[in-house]
Amino acid sequence: MRKKIPKYLNAQIQMGWWELDEFLILFLPSFVGFTNNLTELGILTGSALYVFYKRLKENAQEGFFWHILYWYGFWRREFILPSWIRELVQ
C-alpha cells in the first residue's frame, strides 16, 4: 500500500481533488441537505459557497480558513492568545 508523502510539512490534507477546507465547505451543506431531504438545495448551496470561497482564497494568505475560524471563535487552541489582544506589554 502506497502513501502519498506531502511536498511540505505544513501542506493541507487532501480529500480527492480538494484541500480539507474546500472539501468541508463543499460537502457539509450537501450532507445536511441530503439528511433533510433537500438534496438539490444542499448541493446548490455547497457549490455556491465553494465557488465563493475558492475566489476568496485565491487572493488570501495560506491558512486563511483556519484563521477565520479562530478569529470568530470557532477554533480555539490553548497556546494561541485570544484574538481580542492586540499588543503585548510587559
N, C-alpha and C positions, 0 to 999 in steps of 0.2 A: 504494500500500500504506500503510495507516494503522498507526501505532504508538501503543500506549497510553502516555500520559505519567502517571507516578505523581503523586499529590497531594503527597506529601512525599518529600524526597530519601532518607530512610532507610527508606522503605516496603519491605516484604518482596517478593520476587519472587513473582508469581502463576503458578500452574500450573493452568489451568482455574478451578475454584471455590476451590481451596485455596491457602494460602500454601506456600512451599517446604518449611518444616519439617513441616507437616502432610502434604504430598504424599509426602515421603520416608518418614515413619512409616507411612503407609497403603499405599504401593505397593512398598516394598522387601521386606517379608515375602511379599507376593503374588507378586512376581517370583521370589524364592527358592523358594517353594512350586511355582511353575509349572515352573521349571527342574529340580526334583527329583521331578516327577510327584506332587506333593502340593498340587495347586491349591486344593482346598477348605480344607485346613488353613492354607495361606498366606493365603487371603482372610479366613478367620475370625480368624486371629492379627492380621493387619493392621488389620482392622476393630475388634477389641477394643483394640489398642494406640492406635488413632486416637481412639476414644471416651474412653479413659483420659487421653490426652494433651490432648485438647480441654478436658476438665473441669479438668485441672491448669492449663492455660494461661489459662483464664478468670480465675483469681484471682492470676495472676503478672504480673510486670513485662514490658515489651516486650523482646524478645531473650532470653527465658527459655531456649529450646532451645540457642542458641549458648553461653549462659552455662554450662549444664550440661555441654555437650561440652567446653568449656575447663576447667571445674573438675575433671573426671575424666580429663583429659589426652588427649582425642581430637582437639582442635583447638587448635593452638599458633600463636601469632603472635610474631614477634621483638620487637615494640615493647611488648608487654604483659608485665608482671612475672609470675614464676611464682606459682601460686595459693597456695603454702605461705608466702609472705612476707606477714606481717600488718601490719607497720608499717615506715615508712621513717625511719631515724635517720641523721643525718649525724655 
